[in-house]
Amino acid sequence: MLYVSSVELGLVSFVEAYVLVNCEAGKSWKIAETALKIENVKMAHAVTGQYDVVAFIEFANMDVLTGILGKFQAMEGVNRTHTAVAIPPRLK
């Protein structure tokens, strides 16, 4: 199992990541709204800049991440996704 910036929730450790989405013009608000309905998506915002939507997710393992990304990529209007998995703080 991949452990990155983990959040302790009960006995399960979760990995955190950001999903950056490029979408068709005029679809960013709808995609952000739809993303919030996906399990494990904690926040989603339409944004300005290189990407149109940024979502924050937590997941237990890479299989869960794959499922989440599949749901993003299946949304009408999504052209491309980029995932940035958070890394843990450096131990001293």
Residue pairs with C-beta under 8 A, 6 or more apart in sequence:
1 60
1 61
2 15
2 61
2 62
2 85
3 13
3 15
3 88
4 15
4 16
4 17
4 85
4 86
4 87
4 88
5 15
5 16
5 86
5 87
5 88
5 89
6 13
6 14
6 15
6 16
6 88
7 13
7 14
7 16
7 58
12 60
13 60
14 58
14 59
14 60
15 58
15 59
15 60
15 61
15 65
15 85
15 86
16 56
16 57
16 58
16 85
16 86
17 56
17 57
17 58
17 59
17 65
17 83
17 84
17 85
17 86
18 54
18 55
18 56
18 57
18 83
18 84
18 86
19 35
19 53
19 54
19 55
19 57
19 68
19 69
19 72
19 81
19 82
19 83
20 50
20 51
20 53
20 54
20 81
20 82
20 83
20 84
21 28
21 31
21 35
21 51
21 52
21 53
21 54
21 55
21 72
21 78
21 80
21 81
21 82
22 51
22 52
22 78
22 79
22 80
22 81
23 31
23 52
23 53
23 77
23 78
23 79
24 77
24 79
27 52
27 76
27 77
27 78
28 46
28 47
28 52
28 53
29 46
30 77
31 44
31 46
31 52
31 53
31 75
31 77
31 78
32 44
32 45
32 46
32 53
32 55
33 44
34 75
35 41
35 44
35 53
35 55
35 72
35 75
36 43
36 44
38 68
38 71
38 72
39 68
40 57
40 58
40 59
40 64
40 68
41 55
41 56
41 57
41 68
42 56
42 57
42 58
43 55
43 56
44 53
44 54
44 55
44 56
45 53
45 54
45 55
46 52
46 53
47 53
47 54
51 82
55 72
57 65
57 68
59 65
59 68
65 83
69 81
69 83
72 78
72 81
73 81
